[in-house]
């Protein structure tokens, strides 16, 4: 587990600050500056001389341009390779855009390092929000979850829920809902919804185009176009583009299908400030008491609930695939001094978000007035992406996202391509140079009259 993030799935984290501008990144390669400054001047002077004094100067000009393009593409080719070697030797440190810092106050980004069995980590921006009462909230978003900074422990963690602490049942049995100022609860938990935006084709296209493996194949094809077998290189590039486009369209269709799981907001009776109110499901917060009634055919339970009074028959087919209706009973008759057992005795009292309610039984002698719709009483335990349905949606979204292959595998692939490519280009360049200088010597000797001597 990371020393600054409370999550067993996160192996570590690095605090980073983004470097400013193009200059900082370019200074990491100081050996490029002399070439950028001197090479164009020298080649321009040489081309002018060849074009004016050497026979077939245009031919030499085009040939040298060909060799320069190949040389510079090869330099970019090897530069990317060196970048990957550096990342292999120093994982978790991106020297192109970020530098490491020691405190959260200095950091603008955080790099997440996951355990081997999970998806590869990423660099996430750190957001800072200031409110009118002087409170500052520091958080970052990773895999659709908000990680909030605890000022006392200086550690990031997902929003805490009373349900996860498995407290005594009396905390739920005696609850009379929320009251008073709920602004801080809204800050911590947000609205009870999970937006599932379908990314545009342009956004999806950015991911594979910056992948190093794809860059190597594209550069290899571009270099091979300069050789005699140019039609094979064009075919390779066309196939590469078609494969990537097909993958992107499939991912976009998967996102659109996941979006169908989003719950349409509707009104529900909620007991707040000592009376029943009709609120939108997006306004529910952990700790609310709601009235559960039969759901319509196109709606489901908006969040995770714990039955405190009454009973219900539900269908959890959307979550588990089991179409057999389940009977849910309340925790009213359970001893109040016992601990909550979500995986034990109280498992049958939990209503999961995304379930269909087929029938309910109204409460008998509840501690608060019965709701106007005669629904069963339930305690809101989790909202948003933290619900059962939200976790399912989050996993599906992550499964559709392009997973970056392991850096070792990419390193070996690039090394294999480089091993096949570099000797070939060295041979082609050497053969071209020999032919070029041979023609130059022949033309120079003829212009000086050396070729006419017998």
NORFENNOR-V656104 format. One record per pair of residues at least 12 apart in sequence whose C-alpha atoms are under 10 Angstrom apart, sorted by the first residue. I is the first residue (numbers start at 1). GAP is how many residues later the second one is. If there is no record, write none. Layout:
BEGIN
((I,GAP) (I,GAP))
END
This chain:
BEGIN
((1,12) (1,112) (1,113) (1,114) (2,12) (2,110) (2,111) (2,112) (2,153) (2,154) (3,151) (3,152) (3,153) (4,100) (4,145) (4,146) (4,149) (4,150) (4,151) (4,152) (4,153) (5,107) (5,142) (5,143) (5,144) (5,149) (5,150) (5,151) (5,152) (5,153) (6,141) (6,149) (6,150) (6,151) (6,152) (7,107) (7,140) (7,149) (7,150) (7,151) (8,106) (8,107) (9,104) (9,105) (9,106) (9,107) (9,108) (9,109) (9,110) (10,102) (10,103) (10,104) (10,105) (10,106) (10,108) (10,111) (11,101) (11,102) (11,103) (11,104) (11,105) (11,110) (12,80) (12,99) (12,100) (12,101) (12,102) (12,103) (12,109) (13,79) (13,97) (13,98) (13,99) (13,100) (13,101) (13,108) (13,109) (13,110) (14,78) (14,79) (14,85) (14,86) (14,87) (14,88) (14,90) (14,93) (14,95) (14,96) (14,97) (14,98) (14,99) (14,109) (15,83) (15,84) (15,85) (15,86) (15,87) (15,88) (15,89) (15,90) (15,91) (15,92) (15,93) (15,94) (15,95) (15,96) (15,97) (15,108) (15,109) (15,111) (16,77) (16,78) (16,81) (16,82) (16,83) (16,84) (16,85) (16,86) (16,87) (16,88) (16,90) (16,91) (16,92) (16,93) (16,94) (16,95) (16,107) (16,108) (16,109) (16,110) (17,80) (17,81) (17,82) (17,83) (17,84) (17,87) (17,89) (17,90) (17,91) (17,92) (17,93) (17,108) (17,109) (18,76) (18,77) (18,78) (18,79) (18,80) (18,81) (18,82) (18,89) (18,90) (18,91) (18,107) (19,76) (19,77) (19,78) (19,79) (19,80) (20,77) (20,78) (21,76) (22,74) (22,75) (24,71) (24,72) (24,73) (24,74) (25,70) (25,71) (25,72) (25,73) (26,70) (28,67) (28,68) (29,50) (32,43) (39,29) (43,18) (43,21) (43,22) (43,25) (46,15) (47,13) (47,14) (47,15) (47,17) (47,18) (48,13) (50,390) (53,390) (53,391) (53,394) (54,385) (54,386) (54,387) (54,388) (54,389) (54,390) (54,393) (55,384) (55,385) (55,387) (55,388) (55,389) (55,391) (55,392) (56,383) (56,384) (56,387) (57,383) (59,377) (60,376) (60,377) (60,379) (60,380) (63,369) (63,370) (63,373) (64,368) (64,369) (64,372) (66,157) (66,160) (66,161) (66,363) (66,366) (67,159) (67,361) (67,362) (67,365) (67,366) (69,153) (69,154) (69,157) (70,149) (70,152) (70,153) (70,154) (70,155) (70,156) (70,157) (70,355) (70,359) (71,152) (71,354) (71,355) (71,358) (73,146) (73,147) (73,149) (73,150) (74,145) (74,146) (74,149) (74,344) (74,347) (74,348) (74,351) (76,139) (76,140) (76,143) (77,135) (77,138) (77,139) (77,140) (77,141) (77,142) (77,143) (77,337) (77,341) (77,345) (78,138) (78,336) (78,340) (78,344) (80,132) (80,133) (80,135) (80,136) (80,334) (81,131) (81,132) (81,135) (81,330) (81,333) (81,334) (81,337) (83,12) (83,13) (83,129) (84,128) (84,323) (84,324) (84,326) (84,327) (84,330) (85,322) (85,323) (85,326) (85,330) (87,320) (87,324) (88,319) (88,320) (88,323) (91,22) (91,316) (92,19) (92,20) (92,21) (92,29) (92,30) (92,31) (93,18) (94,17) (94,29) (98,12) (98,13) (98,25) (103,51) (104,22) (104,34) (104,45) (104,50) (104,51) (105,33) (107,18) (107,19) (108,16) (108,17) (108,18) (108,19) (108,20) (109,14) (109,15) (109,16) (109,17) (109,18) (109,31) (110,12) (110,13) (110,14) (110,15) (110,16) (110,30) (111,12) (111,13) (111,14) (112,12) (112,30) (116,290) (119,279) (119,280) (119,282) (119,283) (119,284) (119,285) (119,286) (119,287) (120,283) (120,284) (120,285) (120,286) (120,287) (121,21) (121,22) (121,283) (122,20) (122,21) (123,19) (124,16) (124,17) (124,18) (124,19) (125,14) (125,15) (125,16) (125,17) (126,12) (126,13) (126,14) (126,15) (126,21) (126,22) (127,12) (127,13) (127,14) (127,21) (128,12) (129,58) (131,56) (135,49) (136,13) (136,15) (137,12) (137,13) (137,14) (137,50) (137,51) (138,12) (138,13) (138,18) (139,17) (139,18) (139,19) (140,16) (140,17) (140,18) (141,17) (143,251) (143,252) (143,254) (143,255) (144,50) (144,51) (144,52) (144,241) (144,242) (144,246) (144,247) (144,249) (144,250) (144,251) (144,253) (144,254) (145,12) (145,13) (145,14) (145,239) (145,240) (145,241) (145,246) (145,249) (146,12) (146,13) (146,42) (146,43) (146,44) (146,239) (146,240) (147,12) (147,41) (148,12) (148,40) (158,30) (158,31) (158,228) (159,29) (159,30) (159,31) (159,223) (159,227) (160,28) (160,29) (160,126) (160,222) (161,28) (161,125) (161,126) (161,220) (161,221) (161,222) (161,225) (162,124) (162,125) (162,219) (162,220) (163,123) (163,124) (163,142) (163,143) (163,177) (163,178) (163,179) (163,217) (163,218) (163,219) (164,176) (164,178) (164,217) (164,218) (165,174) (165,175) (166,172) (166,173) (166,174) (166,175) (166,176) (167,170) (167,171) (167,172) (167,173) (167,174) (168,167) (168,168) (168,169) (168,170) (168,171) (168,172) (168,173) (169,139) (169,162) (169,163) (169,165) (169,166) (169,167) (169,168) (169,169) (169,170) (169,171) (169,172) (169,177) (170,161) (170,162) (170,164) (170,165) (170,166) (170,167) (170,168) (170,169) (170,170) (171,165) (171,166) (171,168) (171,169) (172,115) (172,117) (172,134) (172,135) (172,136) (172,159) (172,160) (172,164) (172,168) (172,206) (172,207) (172,208) (172,209) (173,133) (173,134) (173,135) (173,136) (173,157) (173,158) (173,159) (173,160) (173,161) (173,162) (173,163) (173,193) (173,194) (173,205) (173,206) (174,134) (174,158) (174,162) (174,193) (174,194) (175,112) (175,113) (175,114) (175,133) (175,192) (175,193) (175,204) (176,95) (176,96) (176,97) (176,98) (176,99) (176,111) (176,112) (176,113) (176,191) (176,192) (176,203) (177,93) (177,94) (177,95) (177,96) (177,97) (177,98) (177,99) (177,109) (177,110) (177,111) (177,112) (177,113) (177,191) (177,202) (177,203) (178,92) (178,93) (178,94) (178,95) (178,96) (178,107) (178,108) (178,109) (178,110) (178,111) (179,92) (179,93) (179,94) (179,95) (179,96) (179,108) (179,109) (180,92) (180,93) (181,92) (182,103) (185,100) (185,101) (185,102) (186,97) (186,98) (186,99) (186,100) (188,97) (189,95) (189,96) (189,97) (189,193) (189,194) (189,195) (189,197) (190,92) (190,93) (190,94) (190,95) (190,193) (190,194) (191,90) (191,91) (191,92) (191,93) (191,94) (191,192) (191,193) (192,73) (192,88) (192,89) (192,90) (192,91) (192,92) (192,93) (192,94) (192,110) (192,111) (192,190) (192,191) (192,192) (192,193) (192,194) (192,195) (193,69) (193,70) (193,71) (193,72) (193,88) (193,89) (193,90) (193,91) (193,109) (193,110) (193,190) (193,191) (193,192) (193,193) (193,194) (193,197) (194,65) (194,67) (194,68) (194,69) (194,88) (194,189) (194,190) (194,191) (194,192) (194,193) (194,195) (194,196) (194,199) (194,200) (195,64) (195,67) (195,68) (195,189) (195,190) (195,195) (196,59) (196,60) (196,62) (196,63) (196,64) (196,65) (196,66) (196,197) (196,198) (196,201) (197,58) (197,59) (197,61) (197,62) (198,53) (198,54) (198,55) (198,56) (198,57) (198,58) (198,59) (198,60) (198,61) (199,52) (199,53) (199,56) (199,57) (200,48) (200,52) (201,44) (201,47) (201,48) (201,50) (201,51) (202,46) (203,45) (204,41) (204,43) (204,44) (204,45) (204,47) (204,48) (204,197) (204,198) (205,39) (205,40) (205,42) (205,43) (205,44) (207,41) (207,194) (207,195) (207,197) (208,36) (208,37) (208,39) (208,40) (208,194) (208,196) (209,32) (209,35) (211,193) (211,194) (211,199) (212,198) (212,199) (212,202) (213,192) (213,197) (213,198) (213,200) (213,201) (213,204) (214,26) (214,27) (214,30) (214,200) (215,199) (216,197) (216,198) (216,201) (216,202) (217,19) (217,20) (217,23) (217,197) (217,200) (218,15) (218,18) (218,19) (218,22) (218,23) (219,18) (220,13) (220,16) (220,17) (220,197) (220,198) (220,200) (220,201) (220,202) (221,12) (221,13) (221,14) (221,15) (221,16) (222,12) (222,14) (222,15) (223,198) (223,202) (224,197) (224,200) (224,201) (226,202) (227,198) (227,201) (247,155) (248,154) (250,150) (251,146) (251,148) (251,149) (251,150) (251,151) (252,148) (252,149) (253,147) (254,142) (254,143) (254,145) (254,146) (254,147) (255,141) (255,142) (255,145) (255,146) (258,135) (258,136) (258,138) (258,139) (258,142) (259,134) (259,138) (261,39) (261,57) (261,93) (261,128) (261,129) (261,131) (261,132) (262,37) (262,38) (262,40) (262,92) (262,127) (262,128) (262,131) (263,18) (263,19) (263,35) (263,36) (263,37) (263,38) (263,39) (263,40) (263,90) (263,91) (263,126) (264,17) (264,18) (264,34) (264,35) (264,36) (264,38) (265,14) (265,15) (265,16) (265,17) (265,18) (265,34) (265,35) (265,37) (266,12) (266,13) (266,14) (266,15) (266,16) (266,33) (266,34) (266,36) (267,12) (267,13) (267,14) (267,15) (267,16) (268,12) (268,13) (268,15) (268,16) (268,22) (268,23) (268,24) (268,25) (268,34) (268,105) (269,12) (269,20) (269,21) (269,22) (269,23) (269,24) (269,102) (269,103) (269,104) (269,106) (270,13) (270,14) (270,18) (270,19) (270,20) (270,21) (270,22) (270,101) (270,107) (270,108) (271,17) (271,18) (271,19) (271,20) (271,97) (271,98) (271,99) (271,100) (271,106) (272,15) (272,16) (272,17) (272,18) (274,94) (274,95) (275,93) (275,94) (275,96) (276,13) (276,14) (276,15) (276,92) (276,93) (276,94) (276,95) (276,96) (277,13) (277,94) (277,95) (278,12) (280,22) (281,20) (281,21) (281,22) (281,102) (282,20) (282,21) (282,101) (282,102) (283,100) (284,18) (284,19) (284,96) (284,98) (284,99) (284,100) (285,18) (285,94) (285,95) (285,96) (285,97) (285,98) (285,99) (286,17) (286,18) (286,19) (286,93) (286,94) (286,95) (286,96) (286,97) (287,18) (287,91) (287,92) (287,93) (287,94) (287,95) (288,17) (288,90) (288,91) (288,92) (288,93) (289,16) (289,17) (289,18) (289,19) (289,79) (289,88) (289,89) (289,90) (289,91) (289,92) (290,15) (290,17) (290,81) (290,85) (290,86) (290,87) (290,88) (290,89) (290,90) (291,16) (291,18) (291,71) (291,79) (291,80) (291,81) (291,82) (291,83) (291,84) (291,85) (291,86) (291,87) (291,88) (292,13) (292,15) (292,18) (292,19) (292,20) (292,59) (292,65) (292,67) (292,68) (292,69) (292,70) (292,79) (292,81) (292,82) (292,83) (292,84) (292,85) (292,86) (292,87) (293,19) (293,64) (293,65) (293,66) (293,67) (293,68) (293,69) (293,80) (293,81) (293,82) (293,83) (293,84) (294,18) (294,19) (294,20) (294,62) (294,63) (294,64) (294,65) (294,66) (294,81) (294,82) (295,19) (295,60) (295,61) (295,62) (295,63) (295,64) (296,60) (296,61) (296,62) (297,59) (297,60) (297,61) (298,58) (299,55) (299,56) (299,57) (299,58) (300,15) (300,16) (300,18) (300,52) (300,53) (300,54) (300,55) (300,56) (300,57) (301,13) (301,50) (301,51) (301,52) (301,53) (301,54) (301,55) (301,56) (301,88) (302,50) (302,51) (302,52) (302,53) (302,78) (302,80) (302,81) (302,82) (302,85) (302,87) (303,48) (303,49) (303,50) (303,51) (303,52) (303,77) (303,78) (303,79) (303,80) (303,81) (303,82) (303,83) (303,84) (303,85) (303,86) (303,87) (304,46) (304,47) (304,48) (304,49) (304,50) (304,51) (304,74) (304,75) (304,76) (304,77) (304,78) (304,79) (304,80) (304,82) (304,83) (304,84) (304,85) (304,86) (305,44) (305,45) (305,46) (305,47) (305,48) (305,72) (305,73) (305,74) (305,75) (305,76) (305,77) (305,78) (305,82) (306,22) (306,23) (306,24) (306,25) (306,36) (306,40) (306,41) (306,42) (306,43) (306,44) (306,45) (306,46) (306,71) (306,72) (306,73) (306,74) (306,75) (306,76) (307,21) (307,22) (307,23) (307,24) (307,25) (307,39) (307,41) (307,42) (307,43) (307,44) (307,69) (307,70) (307,71) (307,72) (307,73) (308,21) (308,22) (308,23) (308,24) (308,25) (308,41) (308,42) (308,55) (308,58) (308,68) (308,69) (308,70) (308,71) (309,20) (309,21) (309,22) (309,23) (309,24) (309,40) (309,52) (309,53) (309,54) (309,55) (309,56) (309,57) (309,58) (309,66) (309,67) (309,68) (309,69) (309,70) (310,18) (310,19) (310,20) (310,21) (310,22) (310,50) (310,51) (310,52) (310,53) (310,54) (310,55) (310,56) (310,64) (310,65) (310,66) (310,67) (310,68) (311,16) (311,17) (311,18) (311,19) (311,20) (311,38) (311,48) (311,49) (311,50) (311,51) (311,52) (311,64) (311,65) (311,66) (311,67) (312,14) (312,15) (312,16) (312,17) (312,18) (312,37) (312,39) (312,45) (312,46) (312,47) (312,48) (312,49) (312,50) (312,63) (312,64) (313,12) (313,13) (313,14) (313,15) (313,16) (313,38) (313,43) (313,44) (313,45) (313,46) (313,47) (313,48) (314,12) (314,13) (314,14) (314,37) (314,38) (314,41) (314,42) (314,43) (314,44) (314,45) (314,46) (315,12) (315,36) (315,37) (315,39) (315,40) (315,41) (315,42) (315,43) (316,35) (316,36) (316,37) (316,38) (316,39) (316,40) (316,41) (317,37) (317,38) (317,39) (318,35) (318,36) (318,37) (318,38) (318,71) (318,74) (319,33) (319,34) (319,35) (319,36) (319,69) (319,70) (319,73) (319,74) (320,35) (325,31) (325,32) (325,33) (326,22) (326,31) (326,32) (327,21) (327,22) (327,31) (327,32) (327,33) (328,18) (328,19) (328,20) (328,21) (328,22) (328,23) (328,32) (329,17) (329,18) (329,19) (329,20) (329,21) (329,22) (329,31) (329,32) (330,16) (330,18) (330,19) (330,20) (330,33) (330,46) (330,47) (330,48) (331,14) (331,15) (331,17) (331,18) (331,19) (331,47) (332,17) (332,31) (332,34) (334,12) (349,29) (350,28) (350,29) (350,31) (351,27) (351,28) (351,29) (351,30) (351,37) (352,29) (352,30) (352,35) (352,36) (352,37) (353,29) (353,30) (353,31) (353,33) (353,34) (353,35) (353,36) (353,37) (354,33) (354,34) (354,35) (354,36) (354,38) (355,33) (355,34) (359,16) (359,17) (360,14) (360,15) (360,16) (360,17) (361,13) (361,14) (361,15) (361,16) (362,12) (362,13) (362,14) (362,15) (363,12) (363,13) (363,14) (364,12))
END
